[in-house]
Amino acid sequence: MNDQTDVTEPTRVECPAAKDPPTRLLIMALVAVGFGLYCAYDIWVAGKYDPEEKYLYYLMNLAGFVILVPVGLVFLVKAIAMFRRVLVADAEGIGYEGKPRIPWGQVKRLAMADKGLLHVHYGEEGSLRVLKLDSWKLKNYAELIALIENKTPDVPIE
């Protein structure tokens, strides 16, 4: 018998979102909405600033409410979307769940960047598109890289 263990390449890798990036965005969303609501509380509930006497303070609080609450809600929606994203790579291709996958035959080149970034260039030669894969934003990144290298042996890596 052979004492070596049989190491097989993964055939399907699912990379859910790492929790750190969307959690930071969620915290920013809560801070923005909180400050915006506090500004609204100051001018309409507490009545701290009379628009006739302290016009500038009133405007600053009104602007804080009008700007911070929508920005915070945008951050909240983006954080929820980031929590739900799952990258899937299998025999068919690579792509995010719910979106069309990039077939392995369309991958033209791979560019490894610093700090765990991989840029997958795909499409037609005149109009290449880029899929950016970040080890900070995806779980199972090492398995994903192994599958990509297995499925694209002829593609140059820069």
Secondary structure, DSSP 8 states (H G I E B T S, - for coil): ---S------S-EEEEB-SHHHHHHHHHHHHHHHHHHHHHIIIIIS--S-TTTSHHHHHHHHHHHHHHHHHHHHHHHHHHHHHH-EEEE-SSEEEETTS--EEGGGEEEEEEETTTEEEEEEEETTEEEEEEEETTTBSSHHHHHHHHHHH-TTS-B-
